[in-house]
Amino acid sequence: MEAVMQVANSPVLWILALASISIVLWQTWLYYKMAGDYVKHTQVITSEEIRTSMKVGVISTVGPAVAVFTVAVVLIGLIGGPITLSRIGVIGSAAFESLASSAGSGGTVGTPDFTFSLLATASWVMAIGGSGWMITTFFLTKGLDATQEKMKSSNPEMIRLVGSIAPFMVFFVMGYGECMKKIKAPAPSFGVLAALIAGAVTMYGVNKIGASSQRLNWLREWSMGFAVIAAMIIGTLID
C-alpha cells in the first residue's frame, strides 16, 4: 500500500495532473473571452452588472467548494494528491470521484489489497467516467446560444421560465432521490433530508434578512454558501 501511494504521489503524476488542469483553465479563459466579446458587441449588461455578477459568482462557489474540499481531503489519502487534483479540478464532484475510485479498484482503495494495477484501473475509470463533462462542455456549450435564439423568437418568455424552473427541478429531483434512497434503506437515515431542509431554510432566512435592510443586503450574496455549510453541519449531526 505504501509503495502504491508513493507512485500515486510521484512527480510524473503531478506533471500530468497540472497538464489536465491547464486544459480547464484554458476553457475557462475561452468562455470568459467569448462572454466578454458578446457583452461588448451587444451591450446587454453594464460594466457594473458585470462586476456584480462576477462577485456573486465567486461568492456562490464558497459553499460548494467547502463540501468538495471536505471529501477531497479523504480522497487524497486514498489515491494521492495528483489524481485527486486532476479529477476534482476538472469535474468538481468529489462524491462521484470517490465512487468511481472505489468501483475501479474493486473496493480495495485505501486497503492493503490496493495494488499498482488497481491504482491504474481506478484512474482510468475516474477519467473515462468524468470525460463526458469536458466533451459536452467543449462541443455543446456554444450551440446553446443558437438554441436560445430560436426559443426567444418563438416564445420570448420561455427563456425566463426555463431559467427559473430548470435549476429548481434539477436539484429537487436529485434531493428527492437521495432522500428516498436513504429513508428506504435497510437502516433508514434522515441525515440527507435534514440537510436538504436546513439548506432551504437557511437560504430563505438569509435572503429575508438581507432584504430587510440595505446595510445587510450583502448577506444575500452569501446565501448559498451559508446554506451549504448549514446543510453539512445539520446533516452530519442528524446522521
C-alpha positions in Angstrom: 0.0 0.0 0.0 2.8 2.4 0.9 4.7 1.7 -2.4 1.4 2.3 -4.3 0.9 5.7 -2.6 4.5 6.7 -3.5 3.7 6.1 -7.1 0.4 7.9 -6.7 2.2 11.0 -5.5 5.1 10.8 -7.9 6.4 13.9 -9.8 5.3 12.4 -13.1 1.7 12.2 -12.0 1.9 15.8 -10.7 3.0 16.9 -14.1 0.2 15.0 -15.8 -2.3 16.4 -13.3 -1.2 20.0 -13.9 -1.4 19.4 -17.6 -5.1 18.4 -17.3 -5.8 21.4 -15.1 -4.3 23.7 -17.7 -7.0 22.5 -20.2 -9.7 23.5 -17.7 -8.1 26.9 -17.2 -7.8 27.4 -21.0 -11.5 26.5 -21.3 -12.4 29.0 -18.6 -10.4 31.8 -20.3 -12.0 30.9 -23.6 -15.6 31.1 -22.4 -14.8 34.3 -20.4 -13.4 35.9 -23.5 -16.5 34.8 -25.5 -18.8 36.2 -22.9 -16.8 39.5 -22.8 -17.0 39.8 -26.6 -20.7 39.2 -26.6 -21.3 41.8 -24.0 -19.0 44.3 -25.8 -21.0 43.9 -29.1 -24.5 43.7 -27.6 -24.2 45.9 -24.5 -26.7 43.6 -23.0 -25.5 44.4 -19.5 -23.5 47.3 -18.0 -20.0 47.2 -16.5 -21.4 47.5 -13.0 -23.7 44.5 -13.6 -20.6 42.5 -14.9 -18.7 43.3 -11.7 -21.7 42.4 -9.6 -22.3 39.1 -11.4 -18.6 38.2 -11.1 -18.7 38.9 -7.3 -21.9 36.9 -6.8 -20.5 34.0 -8.9 -17.2 33.9 -6.9 -19.1 34.0 -3.6 -21.6 31.4 -4.6 -18.7 28.9 -5.1 -17.6 29.1 -1.5 -20.2 26.8 -0.1 -19.9 24.1 -2.7 -16.1 24.4 -2.6 -16.2 23.6 1.2 -18.2 20.5 0.5 -15.8 19.3 -2.3 -12.7 20.1 -0.2 -14.0 18.0 2.7 -14.3 14.9 0.6 -11.2 15.7 -1.4 -9.1 15.6 1.8 -10.2 12.0 2.3 -9.7 11.2 -1.4 -6.1 12.4 -1.3 -5.3 9.8 1.4 -6.8 7.1 -0.8 -5.4 7.8 -4.3 -2.9 10.5 -3.8 -2.7 14.3 -4.4 -2.1 14.4 -8.2 -5.0 12.2 -9.2 -7.3 13.9 -6.8 -6.3 17.3 -8.2 -6.8 16.3 -11.8 -10.2 14.9 -11.1 -11.6 17.5 -8.7 -10.1 20.3 -10.8 -11.8 19.0 -13.9 -15.2 17.9 -12.6 -15.5 19.2 -9.1 -17.6 16.3 -7.9 -15.7 14.7 -5.0 -18.5 12.3 -4.3 -18.5 11.0 -7.9 -14.8 10.5 -7.9 -14.9 8.6 -4.6 -17.5 6.2 -6.0 -15.5 5.9 -9.3 -12.2 5.1 -7.5 -13.9 2.5 -5.3 -15.6 0.9 -8.3 -12.4 1.0 -10.4 -10.4 -0.7 -7.6 -13.0 -3.3 -6.8 -13.5 -1.7 -3.4 -9.8 -2.1 -2.4 -8.9 1.6 -2.5 -7.5 2.6 0.9 -6.8 -1.0 1.9 -3.7 -3.2 1.9 -5.1 -5.0 -1.2 -4.8 -1.8 -3.3 -2.1 -2.7 -5.9 -0.4 -0.8 -8.8 -2.8 -2.4 -11.3 -5.8 -1.4 -9.3 -4.5 2.2 -9.0 -4.2 2.3 -12.8 -7.7 0.8 -13.2 -9.2 3.2 -10.7 -7.6 6.2 -12.5 -8.9 5.0 -15.9 -12.5 4.6 -14.5 -12.4 8.0 -13.0 -11.0 9.6 -16.1 -13.4 7.9 -18.6 -16.4 8.4 -16.2 -15.8 12.1 -16.0 -14.8 12.7 -19.6 -18.4 13.4 -20.6 -18.4 16.7 -18.7 -15.4 18.0 -20.7 -16.6 16.7 -24.1 -20.1 18.1 -23.8 -18.8 21.4 -22.4 -16.4 21.8 -25.3 -18.8 20.8 -28.2 -22.2 21.8 -27.0 -21.9 25.0 -25.0 -21.6 27.3 -28.0 -24.6 25.7 -29.7 -26.8 26.6 -26.7 -26.7 30.2 -28.0 -28.4 29.2 -31.3 -31.0 27.2 -29.4 -31.7 30.1 -27.1 -32.2 32.5 -30.0 -34.7 30.1 -31.6 -36.6 29.8 -28.4 -36.7 33.6 -27.9 -38.0 34.1 -31.4 -40.9 31.6 -30.9 -41.6 32.4 -27.3 -39.6 35.1 -25.5 -41.0 34.2 -22.1 -39.8 30.6 -22.4 -36.2 31.5 -21.7 -37.1 33.3 -18.5 -39.4 30.4 -17.5 -36.9 27.7 -18.2 -34.1 29.7 -16.4 -36.3 30.0 -13.3 -37.8 26.5 -13.1 -35.0 24.2 -14.5 -32.4 24.7 -11.7 -35.2 24.2 -9.0 -36.4 21.0 -10.7 -33.0 19.5 -11.2 -32.0 20.0 -7.6 -35.4 19.0 -6.3 -35.3 15.7 -8.3 -31.7 15.0 -7.1 -32.6 15.8 -3.5 -35.8 13.8 -3.5 -34.0 10.8 -5.0 -31.2 10.9 -2.4 -33.7 11.4 0.5 -35.8 8.4 -0.6 -32.7 6.2 -1.1 -31.6 6.9 2.5 -35.0 6.7 4.1 -35.9 3.4 2.4 -32.6 1.8 3.1 -32.5 -1.3 5.4 -31.0 1.1 8.0 -33.0 4.3 7.5 -31.2 7.6 7.7 -32.7 11.0 7.8 -29.4 13.0 7.5 -29.9 13.9 3.8 -33.5 15.0 4.4 -32.3 17.1 7.4 -29.5 18.6 5.2 -32.0 19.5 2.4 -34.4 21.2 4.8 -31.6 23.0 6.7 -30.2 24.3 3.4 -33.5 25.5 2.1 -34.5 27.2 5.4 -31.0 28.8 5.8 -31.1 30.2 2.2 -34.6 31.6 2.7 -33.8 33.1 6.1 -30.5 34.7 4.9 -32.2 36.2 1.9 -35.1 37.6 4.0 -32.6 39.1 6.5 -30.6 40.6 3.6 -33.7 42.1 2.0 -34.8 43.7 5.3 -32.1 46.3 5.3 -29.7 48.0 2.8 -26.9 47.6 5.4 -27.5 43.8 5.4 -28.0 43.4 1.7 -24.6 41.8 1.3 -25.9 38.7 3.1 -28.0 37.8 0.0 -24.8 37.3 -2.0 -23.6 34.7 0.6 -26.9 32.9 1.0 -25.8 29.8 -1.0 -22.5 29.5 1.0 -24.4 29.7 4.3 -27.0 27.2 3.1 -24.4 24.6 2.1 -22.4 24.9 5.4 -25.6 24.7 7.4 -26.7 21.6 5.5 -23.4 19.9 6.0 -23.5 20.6 9.8 -27.1 19.6 10.3 -26.9 16.6 8.1 -23.8 15.3 9.9 -25.4 15.8 13.3 -28.7 14.0 12.4 -26.9 11.2 10.6 
